[in-house]
Amino acid sequence: MDTGQPDCQSANGVFQGLLAACALTDCAGACCLPDGSCIETSQPGCVQDQSGEFLGLTATCPTSVCTGACCLPEKTCVQTGPGSCAQFGGVYQGRESICGDECPVAMPTAFTYQGQLKRAGVPLNGTIDARFSLWLSPTGQDPSDQVGGTLLHNGIEVANGLFTADLDFGQNAFNGNGRWLQIEVHGPDDPPGIFTTLTPRQPLTPTPYALETRGIVVTDNGNVGIGTKTPTSKLEIAAQDGLAITGPQPFLTLRDTNGGGAVTIGNSGGNVGIGTTAPNAGLHVKKEAIPPGGTLALEGTTHTYMTFFPDGVANGRKGYLGFASGATYDISLANEIPGGNINLVPGPLGAVTIGPYYATAGEENLRIVRGVIRGSGEILAGSGFSVVRTSPGYPDHYTVTFNQPFASMPTVTGSVEFPSGYSIRIVVSTNEVLLYTQLPDGTWADTTVHFIAIGPR
């Protein structure tokens, strides 16, 4: 219709110019439909009504190509449109692409056999029919020894005794074990239907094993299998004895090309890295803490914990950190070695460093010193202090000096071991405690004393 440019564009039209007239203008052009066919129609009729590709007002169907190469799953190729290609489950290579180098080609499983025939010592000339079969052994006749079916080739030309035949027993015929080819021949002058079996069977050389090289299989869709004939991914390894990578500096790196990090297993130091290609520990995990997983996530149904085996796994579990059972909400840190302790040692491993040691749910950073002192001044229990007994003298007492003074005045409690009227008097400072024991009559006397000192570090 004749109209202005704004009205034309609002109607999804193509404006032909101010001097153009409908009577002199052809508004149709070539339209490629999804099935690869072509019609001439307007741009809205092509795109909106037919879901096609409009090639322009000057394009015509006789001069336009509406098909392209469609690579099918079975590695074949057809010329069609994008819609039909999608229905076939193929991959469309684009309009005007041509079947040829566009699609990957499946590796053929056939191989060429060349042989020589002689009759009475004289090379044969003429045409023969031949049957070919594959066997597990050079002489076995049990039908179960035959691999695959029997191939019949009629009309094979023989010149001066030489002939060739293309044989295809399929990919599964070769698994790395030996194979022998049996050939039966019907010569030019032989009675109909009579085949002569040639002896001995011919062992196959490694050439056909390009399809499967000692256990390596490449399927038609490009999957590689090692130890399996049916790989379901680009590389599948089925190994009962594990996977071994050896060398001066053996390692395996799995890298995410989208920037998701890498996993490196093994290097010159035998370390394993997850998220880093330069692990500096036996297991080095590098990842920014992203909730809820964090850097390292352990997930279990009944037990979720890390275990430690200082004497080896064979000696049983020696320690663990985590949830000891599925019925608890508590995290446990356990040492199962008889007589072993759980020590919180700050600073470098093995260094004698002071603090910090924080008690669970403690409001202060405290430490505890406790002791049992015999009446003679001998330390019966406890550590971290020394004792001097002052006796005879007035009054008799014990001076307890802490190896490490408290940061400020500790709280000290004490008791005597024999409750027959003894009392105890305590004098406290930051570095020592004076313990006085007294009889009911007010005299000072020796007895076994217990004390506990709790104070800030």
C-alpha positions in Angstrom: 0.0 0.0 0.0 1.1 3.6 -0.5 1.8 5.2 2.9 4.5 7.0 4.8 7.7 5.5 6.3 6.5 5.5 9.9 3.2 3.9 9.1 5.0 1.3 6.9 7.5 0.4 9.7 4.7 0.2 12.3 3.0 -2.3 10.0 6.3 -4.4 9.8 6.7 -3.3 6.2 9.7 -2.4 4.1 9.6 1.2 2.9 10.6 1.5 -0.7 11.1 5.2 -0.9 9.2 8.4 -1.3 8.9 8.1 -5.1 8.0 4.4 -5.2 4.4 3.4 -6.1 2.6 0.2 -5.4 1.7 -0.2 -9.0 5.3 -0.3 -10.0 6.8 -2.1 -7.0 7.0 -5.9 -6.4 6.8 -6.4 -2.6 7.5 -10.2 -2.7 10.8 -11.9 -2.3 12.3 -15.4 -1.7 11.4 -17.0 1.6 13.2 -20.1 2.8 10.9 -22.4 4.8 12.1 -24.6 7.7 11.8 -27.7 5.5 14.2 -26.3 3.0 11.6 -25.3 0.4 11.2 -21.8 -1.1 8.2 -19.6 -1.7 7.9 -16.0 -2.8 6.0 -13.8 -0.4 6.2 -10.6 1.6 8.6 -10.3 4.5 5.8 -10.4 7.2 4.2 -13.3 5.4 7.6 -15.1 5.5 8.8 -14.4 9.0 5.6 -14.1 10.9 3.3 -16.5 9.1 5.7 -19.2 7.8 8.5 -18.9 10.4 10.9 -18.7 7.5 14.0 -16.7 6.5 13.3 -13.8 4.2 16.1 -13.3 1.6 15.1 -9.9 0.4 12.8 -8.3 -2.2 15.2 -8.8 -5.0 15.7 -12.5 -4.3 13.8 -15.1 -6.2 13.3 -18.8 -5.5 15.0 -20.1 -8.7 18.2 -18.3 -7.8 18.2 -18.9 -4.0 19.5 -21.8 -2.0 17.4 -22.7 1.0 19.0 -25.9 2.2 22.2 -26.7 4.1 24.2 -29.6 5.4 22.5 -31.5 8.3 24.8 -33.8 10.2 22.8 -36.8 11.5 23.7 -38.8 14.7 24.8 -41.8 12.6 27.5 -39.6 11.0 25.7 -39.2 7.7 24.7 -36.0 6.1 21.6 -34.8 4.2 20.8 -31.5 2.5 17.7 -30.0 4.2 16.3 -27.1 6.1 16.9 -26.2 9.7 13.4 -27.4 10.8 13.7 -30.8 9.2 17.2 -31.2 10.5 16.0 -30.7 14.0 13.3 -33.3 13.6 15.9 -35.8 12.4 18.0 -35.1 15.6 20.8 -33.6 13.5 23.0 -30.5 13.7 22.3 -27.9 11.0 25.5 -26.4 9.5 23.8 -23.3 8.0 22.1 -22.3 4.8 24.1 -22.9 1.7 26.5 -25.3 3.5 27.2 -28.5 1.5 27.5 -32.1 2.7 31.2 -33.0 2.5 33.7 -31.7 5.0 30.9 -30.3 7.2 30.2 -33.5 9.1 32.5 -35.9 11.0 32.7 -39.3 9.3 32.5 -42.5 11.3 35.6 -44.6 11.2 35.0 -47.6 8.9 35.4 -51.0 10.4 36.3 -52.8 7.1 39.9 -53.7 6.1 41.4 -54.9 2.9 42.7 -58.5 2.5 45.1 -59.3 -0.3 45.9 -62.9 -1.2 47.3 -65.2 -3.9 45.7 -68.3 -5.3 47.5 -71.1 -7.1 46.2 -74.3 -8.7 48.6 -77.1 -9.0 51.4 -74.6 -8.4 50.2 -72.3 -11.2 48.8 -68.8 -10.4 45.1 -68.7 -11.1 43.4 -66.3 -13.5 39.7 -65.7 -13.7 36.7 -65.0 -11.4 36.1 -66.7 -8.1 33.5 -66.7 -5.4 34.9 -66.7 -1.8 33.6 -67.1 1.8 35.5 -65.4 4.6 35.1 -66.2 8.3 37.0 -65.2 11.5 38.1 -67.7 14.2 39.6 -67.6 17.7 42.2 -70.3 16.9 44.1 -71.6 13.8 42.4 -75.0 13.8 39.3 -75.0 16.1 36.1 -76.2 14.4 33.6 -75.6 17.3 31.0 -73.1 16.1 31.5 -71.1 19.3 35.1 -70.4 18.1 33.8 -68.4 15.1 33.7 -64.6 15.6 30.8 -62.9 13.8 29.2 -64.2 10.6 30.5 -65.5 7.3 31.1 -63.0 4.5 30.3 -64.0 0.9 32.1 -62.2 -2.0 31.0 -63.2 -5.5 32.8 -62.3 -8.7 36.3 -61.6 -7.3 38.7 -61.0 -10.1 42.0 -62.9 -9.9 44.9 -61.8 -12.0 48.1 -63.9 -12.0 46.9 -65.4 -8.7 46.5 -62.1 -6.9 43.1 -60.8 -5.5 41.8 -58.3 -3.0 38.6 -58.3 -0.9 37.2 -55.7 1.6 36.2 -57.5 4.8 34.0 -56.0 7.5 33.4 -58.2 10.6 32.4 -55.2 12.7 34.0 -53.4 15.6 33.3 -56.0 18.2 35.2 -58.7 16.3 38.6 -57.5 17.7 39.3 -57.3 21.4 43.1 -57.6 21.4 43.3 -61.4 21.3 44.5 -63.4 18.3 42.2 -63.9 15.2 42.6 -66.2 12.2 40.9 -65.8 8.8 39.4 -68.8 7.1 38.9 -68.6 3.3 36.7 -70.9 1.2 37.0 -70.6 -2.6 34.7 -71.6 -5.5 36.9 -71.6 -8.6 36.0 -71.0 -12.2 35.7 -74.7 -13.1 34.4 -76.0 -9.7 30.9 -77.6 -9.5 28.1 -75.2 -8.4 27.9 -74.7 -4.7 31.2 -76.5 -4.0 33.8 -74.4 -2.0 37.3 -75.5 -1.1 38.7 -74.5 2.3 42.2 -73.1 2.0 44.7 -74.2 4.7 46.1 -73.1 6.9 44.0 -70.3 8.3 45.7 -66.9 8.0 46.6 -65.0 11.2 45.5 -61.4 11.1 48.3 -58.9 11.5 47.8 -55.9 13.8 46.5 -53.7 11.0 42.8 -54.3 11.8 43.4 -53.4 15.4 43.4 -49.7 14.5 39.8 -50.1 15.5 40.7 -51.4 18.9 44.4 -51.2 19.9 44.9 -53.6 22.8 41.8 -52.7 24.6 41.4 -49.1 23.3 38.0 -48.6 21.5 36.8 -45.6 19.6 33.0 -45.7 18.9 31.2 -44.1 16.0 30.3 -41.0 18.1 33.9 -40.4 19.0 33.9 -41.8 22.6 37.1 -43.5 23.7 37.0 -46.5 25.9 40.0 -48.1 27.7 39.1 -51.5 29.2 35.5 -51.1 27.9 33.8 -51.5 24.5 30.9 -49.3 25.3 32.2 -45.9 26.6 29.4 -43.6 27.6 31.6 -40.4 27.8 34.4 -38.9 25.7 36.9 -40.9 27.8 35.9 -43.9 30.0 38.5 -46.0 31.7 37.4 -49.3 33.3 40.3 -50.6 35.3 40.0 -53.2 38.0 43.5 -52.5 39.3 43.1 -48.7 39.3 44.7 -46.1 37.1 48.5 -45.7 37.3 50.4 -42.6 36.0 54.1 -42.9 36.2 57.1 -40.8 35.3 59.7 -38.5 36.8 57.0 -36.0 37.8 53.6 -37.7 37.3 50.5 -35.7 37.8 46.9 -35.4 36.4 45.3 -32.0 36.0 41.6 -31.5 35.3 41.0 -27.9 34.3 37.7 -26.0 33.9 38.2 -23.7 30.8 35.3 -21.6 32.0 37.3 -20.3 35.0 36.0 -22.8 37.5 39.5 -23.8 38.8 41.4 -27.0 38.4 42.1 -30.3 40.2 45.7 -31.5 40.2 46.5 -35.0 41.4 50.2 -35.6 42.0 53.3 -33.6 41.2 57.0 -33.9 41.9 56.2 -33.8 45.7 53.3 -36.3 45.5 50.8 -33.6 46.6 47.2 -33.4 45.6 45.6 -30.0 44.8 41.9 -29.2 44.4 41.4 -25.7 43.1 45.1 -25.1 42.7 47.8 -26.5 40.3 50.6 -25.9 42.8 49.6 -27.8 45.9 52.0 -27.4 48.8 50.6 -30.1 51.1 49.5 -33.7 50.9 46.0 -32.3 50.2 45.7 -28.7 49.3 42.2 -27.3 48.8 41.9 -23.8 47.6 38.4 -22.2 47.2 36.8 -19.0 48.3 34.2 -19.8 51.0 30.8 -19.7 49.2 27.9 -20.6 51.4 26.6 -23.2 52.1 29.5 -25.4 51.0 32.5 -23.3 52.0 36.1 -24.4 51.2 35.7 -28.1 52.2 32.3 -29.8 52.6 31.8 -33.1 54.3 28.3 -34.6 53.9 27.0 -37.8 55.5 23.8 -39.4 56.7 24.8 -41.0 60.0 28.4 -40.0 60.6 30.3 -36.9 59.3 33.8 -36.5 60.5 37.5 -36.5 59.6 39.6 -39.3 60.9 43.4 -39.4 61.7 45.6 -42.5 61.6 49.1 -41.7 63.0 50.0 -45.4 63.2 48.3 -46.3 59.9 44.8 -47.3 59.0 45.4 -51.0 59.8 45.7 -50.1 63.5 42.2 -48.6 63.6 40.8 -45.2 64.2 43.0 -43.1 66.5 41.2 -39.7 66.4 38.4 -37.8 64.7 36.8 -34.4 64.4 33.1 -34.0 63.5 29.7 -35.4 64.2 30.2 -38.8 65.8 26.7 -40.0 65.0 23.5 -39.0 63.2 21.7 -38.5 66.5 23.9 -35.8 67.9 24.1 -32.0 67.3 27.5 -31.8 69.0 30.8 -31.7 67.3 33.4 -33.9 68.9 37.2 -33.8 69.0 38.4 -37.2 70.2 41.7 -38.9 70.8 41.4 -42.6 71.0 45.0 -43.4 71.6 45.3 -44.8 75.2 46.9 -42.1 77.4 46.8 -39.5 74.6 45.6 -35.9 75.2 44.1 -33.2 73.1 46.5 -30.2 73.2 45.8 -26.7 71.8 49.2 -25.5 70.8 49.3 -22.0 69.2 52.1 -20.9 67.0 54.5 -23.2 65.0 54.1 -26.9 65.5 56.1 -28.0 68.5 57.0 -24.5 69.6 56.6 -23.5 73.2 54.3 -20.5 72.8 51.9 -18.9 75.4 48.2 -18.6 74.6 45.7 -18.1 73.4 43.7 -20.9 74.9 40.0 -20.3 75.1 37.6 -22.5 77.0 34.4 -23.6 75.3 31.8 -20.9 75.9 34.1 -19.1 78.3 33.7 -15.4 78.9 37.4 -15.0 79.7 40.7 -16.4 78.5 41.5 -18.5 81.6 43.8 -21.2 82.7 43.6 -23.6 85.6 46.4 -24.9 87.9 45.4 -27.5 90.4 47.5 -29.5 92.9 47.6 -31.9 95.8 50.4 -31.4 98.4 51.4 -33.9 101.1 52.0 -32.6 104.6 55.7 -33.0 104.1 55.6 -30.6 101.1 55.7 -33.3 98.4 53.6 -32.7 95.2 51.2 -35.6 94.9 49.3 -34.4 91.8 49.2 -31.4 89.5 51.8 -29.5 87.4 52.8 -26.0 86.6 53.9 -25.1 90.1 56.5 -25.7 92.8 56.1 -26.0 96.6 58.3 -24.9 99.6 57.2 -26.1 103.0 58.0 -23.8 105.9 58.2 -25.8 109.1 59.2 -25.6 111.9 58.3 -22.0 112.1 55.4 -19.8 112.9 53.1 -20.4 111.4 53.7 -23.6 109.4 52.6 -23.1 105.8 53.2 -24.1 102.2 54.3 -21.6 99.5 53.0 -22.5 96.1 54.8 -20.7 93.3 53.3 -20.8 89.8 55.8 -21.5 86.9 54.0 -18.9 84.9 52.4 -16.0 86.8 48.7 -15.2 86.1 48.0 -11.9 84.3 46.1 -10.7 87.4 44.9 -12.1 90.7 43.6 -15.6 90.4 40.8 -17.2 92.3 42.0 -20.0 94.6 40.1 -22.5 96.6 41.6 -25.1 98.9 40.7 -27.9 101.3 42.4 -30.3 103.7 42.2 -34.0 103.2 41.3 -34.9 106.8 38.1 -33.1 107.9 38.7 -33.6 111.6 38.5 -30.0 112.5 41.3 -28.8 110.3 40.8 -25.4 108.6 42.8 -23.7 105.8 43.8 -20.1 105.3 44.8 -18.9 101.8 46.8 -15.8 100.8 46.9 -15.1 97.1 49.1 -13.1 94.7 49.6 -13.3 91.0 52.7 -15.6 91.2 52.2 -17.6 94.4 49.7 -18.8 97.0 50.4 -19.3 100.7 48.4 -22.2 102.3 48.1 -22.3 106.1 46.6 -25.3 107.8 45.2 -25.0 111.4 44.0 -27.3 114.1 40.7 -26.6 116.0 42.7 -25.4 119.0 44.3 -22.7 116.8 47.7 -24.3 116.4 49.3 -24.7 113.0 49.9 -28.2 111.7 50.9 -30.1 108.6 48.3 -32.1 106.5 47.6 -33.0 103.0 46.2 -30.0 101.1 44.2 -29.7 97.8 43.9 -26.4 95.9 42.7 -25.1 92.5 43.7 -21.7 91.0 41.8 -20.2 88.1 42.8 -16.9 86.6 43.4 -14.9 83.4 46.4 -15.7 81.3 
